[in-house]
Amino acid sequence: MSVNERCTWQPKEQKDVENSENSDVEPPAVSGSIKALNAFVSDIINMFVEMRISVCRLLKCIFVLQDESGGLSAYELERLENIRQNQAFLSSINLFQSCMSDDSARLIFSGCRPKATVKEVLPPRKSLRLQNKEAEILFALKVSPEKKPAGPLPMDPVNMEDGVKLLFLHVGNKGSVLMLSHRYCSALKNMRITEAQVAKVVKHRIFSAAFHPCTSSLLVAAGDKWGQIGLWNLGGDWGDDGVLLFEPHTRPVTCMAFSVAQPSQLLSLSYDGSLRCMDVQKSVFDDVYDIEDGLKTFDFMSHDCSTLVVGNFFGEVAIVDRRTPGNSHESLYCLDKTLRCVSVHPLQKHYFAVAESNIYDSRCLKKTKCPSISQLQGHTLSISSAYFSPCTGNRVLTTCMDNAIRVYDTSAMNTESPLLTSIRHNMHTGRWLSKLSAVWDPKREDCFVVGSMMMPRRVQVFHENGRPQHCFMDGENLSTVLSVTAFHPSRNALMGCNASGRVHVFSD
């Protein structure tokens, strides 16, 4: 079959169709796919024919060049000359002899390959659960140390040598001084902080703190996450830069307060179930009240600080009299609420507010289902704290996790205390910071202080009507969130504590 015949070849079906077109008989229907296939095959055949013609012309040109140069082209002659020169150069440097003497090179030139290693077949991997085995402990969880034994503990600082005695400063007779609003704001603006007024008082996160009521000097107490209590005398020379460290507890110290009647006594409460009194005169930590665990808060129910109301996580309040021997309660009542804070009325000591939006009368308590005399409505999430105003008790200040600080009117002790003010404030500190808590200034009836999550870091003072009074900020000495705050009971001083155990003091 010639090329022209191949190019003009057509399938039998197509010829039949063309013949039918020329005839009078109507041709059968042909699909578009068959026509496209025929066109594609024709194009392929034409392409191969053109390629064959091009190859023939190329070979003819090569043969003509070989005949003109004696059988080889100029390119092939130049290539052979280069090969000869390269072999002469390699022979002059004895490269072939050195290569053949090297076993590794001989292997390379011979094309040898390393033998394939047999892959070890390992058994299929299975989890311990599928093997019905106990899970392995990859890391050891931190376990709380054992609880301190009941009874008095020696008051030995862990950062000082044995035999060192403490003497608290003299407490002056200067009481709380009420100031007018404009004088109060001016006093706040005059309070400053320096590098010497920042110190690491305890080793871990601070949960509670208190000012000693002395007027001649500033003395601060702070309790941390693992039961340590630090005393810091600003400008003092005892301990480490004026800091003494004690270990009366083994778990977070959530509440502490100095006795107003006996300023040489500091009462502290811990999650480990112990309530102790640091008595400087006796140089011991007396055991005041003790349960298995779960203590959360306390407050004084008498002016001489001998009677306490103590709350725990299980919704129980205990009335404890320090004058009776032993470390048990006088009476125990169930409120069916988680008690995060307890605050006693400053004048009518039988009233106390709890941080679950209720006010109770200690004279009307029952063993179970104690009725409340007043309710603090409006909270949508859990309440962190609730405090009576320090002078008259006509206000209750609450801090709630719904990002609000509320002030209630409790002057009449109605069934439902009216809400006076609600202040928007970010309360979500996360799991690594202590919860923010708004507390009253003991020198004022209508102003309170609270830490802040805002940047730059600050401590804010508000009036009960919601109006800001002052923001304490310092770019050099204040760069962390101060969750625990407190005013001095008689001097113009404010402290804030952070999660690394440091205390910041602003003073005039």
Beta strands, then each sheet from edge to edge (+ up, - down):
strand 1: 153-154
strand 2: 198-200
strand 3: 206-211
strand 4: 219-224
strand 5: 229-233
strand 6: 243-246
strand 7: 253-258
strand 8: 265-270
strand 9: 274-279
strand 10: 284-290
strand 11: 295-300
strand 12: 307-312
strand 13: 316-321
strand 14: 331-334
strand 15: 342-344
strand 16: 351-354
strand 17: 358-361
strand 18: 374-375
strand 19: 383-388
strand 20: 395-400
strand 21: 404-409
strand 22: 419-424
strand 23: 439-440
strand 24: 447-451
strand 25: 459-463
strand 26: 468-472
strand 27: 484-487
strand 28: 493-497
strand 29: 502-507
sheet 1: 1+ 10- 9+ 8- 7+
sheet 2: 2+ 29- 28+ 27-
sheet 3: 3+ 4- 5+ 6-
sheet 4: 11+ 12- 13+ 14-
sheet 5: 15+ 16- 17+ 18-
sheet 6: 19+ 20- 21+ 22-
sheet 7: 23+ 24- 25+ 26-
end
